[in-house]
């Protein structure tokens, strides 16, 4: 009798560890851990009590299902791993898989798969249970069918086809209280280590990952490791109350891993989006919060485009935060609304147009007292065309100096020191009469040649100041309109080889003491806060941008119309400032 009882107990324990689906009482949560290697369907409540691996099988999660990481204490942090960690070219006995699981995985087995498609009425919920250590998901994305073979002791992965490539599409999934960070004090490292709420590791080319209408609340970041020719789409998702600064990060595992596309569209977040992979398009995203921002790293390969995003870093203290940092000089930055921070744009690109850039309106200095945004654009790459933007202060300077010519990924002409930065067709509103509109900082020999024309300068101090005191930086300054503010146009600088009043140095400038004389309405003392309407979708980003630009558009028959610099071909002169209507 004792022998039979002990055998039954052993069988039950083994089944529990391996995740085998035994019959449960109706309505009872299902407790699971270990290894799933046969297809299953999940419904009701699933409790993951320890590390769980899905490999060589597909688990389909029905709408309305709740998946809870229930380790039972703060010190147990279960991981749900989908698919064996198999890298082509590794030794066969390298021990792929989750080392914490103590489950031996067969690298020759087909990939695991987790299908989660909820509905608006019945979302799938994945969360950490109260009182348990935070759980997380690690999803290895590779060929759906077994395409791994052994050649001379090495694992080799076949090129995926339309039949073998995985297309993972998660919809209407709510992630709550997942992931964590390990402090540098605990690990004796220089930086904190992120344990993402969800980590996708794309291991073979041609795979597809899509997250639509999902939400992340009180989670660590969503991290996606991309591979060559993979497709990534994150659309309509919400990231709120994040436990670390970055809420979404895409990283190319190898320098040669150029994705087919990375689309980040129509999401909301209170933290940062960071792109270290490409090509990438970030469009229609709303990022609002004290840690909100976007960063494009230099290792993001391929075309980079940021268009029609609304990003407001609401931090009220000078802590050095920025709203946008672009380390790819060839990126397209177009029609965005960017607000707040010590620097609104810490580093811009060569192609910035149609953006509205607004300084923090209430700011405390880093040592207390009243502070202000340092610069709306701290630096531009040499050779930039900066046009059609509206910059609203107050700040120390609205547009900062150019950066030196330096070898940078995607920078094809950085060997030439003859490039010229052109700033034209913009509006600079200092709001206080003392903010510098533009600030130079490089001698021409290091790529600092600078041309300024067709700009509307309102309520500013000097139009152009040279912090480096290198008099050869300014190559052209004419056909600008200066309304109110300081009477001194240039500070510590002069136009090279020209005299004031000659063509190229203020000969054709438009100067008036009042806005009404140039066909502009009176400007408000403060900028309207549109965050609430944009955040809840009551106002589109395009409408917010139009509303912020509207006060600076000249009325019909304004003297600013057709008063700009004639084109090189002798065509019709353009408008000083921005056009009277917006085609977008």
Secondary structure, 3 states (H helix, E strand, C coil): CHHHHHHHHHHHHHHHHHCCCCCCCCCCCEEEEEEECCCEEECCEEEEEEEEEECCCEEEECCCCEEEECCCCCCCCCEEEECCCCCCCCECCCCCCCCCCCCCCCCCCCCCEEEEECCCCCCEEEEECCCCCCCEEEEEECCCCCCEEEECCEEEECCCCCCCCCEEEEECEEEECCCEEECHHHHCCCCCEEECCEEEEECCCCCEEEEECCEEECCCCEEEEECCCCEEEEECCEEECCCCCEEEEEEECCCCCCCCEEEEECCEECCEEEEECCCEEEECCEEEECCCEEEECCCCCCCEEEECCEEEECCCECCCCEEEEECCCCCEEECCEEEECCEEEEECCCEEECCEEECCCCCECCCCCECCEEEEECCEECCCEEECCEEECCEEEEECCEECCCCCCCCCCCCCCCCEEEEECCEEECCCCCCEEEEECCCHHHCCEEEEECCEEECCCCCEEECCCCCCCEEEEECCEEECCCCCCEECCCCCCCCCCCCCECCCCEEECCCHHHCCCCCCCCCCCCHHHHHCCCCCHHHHHHHHHHCCCCCCCCCCCCCCCCCCCCCCCCCCCCCCCCCC
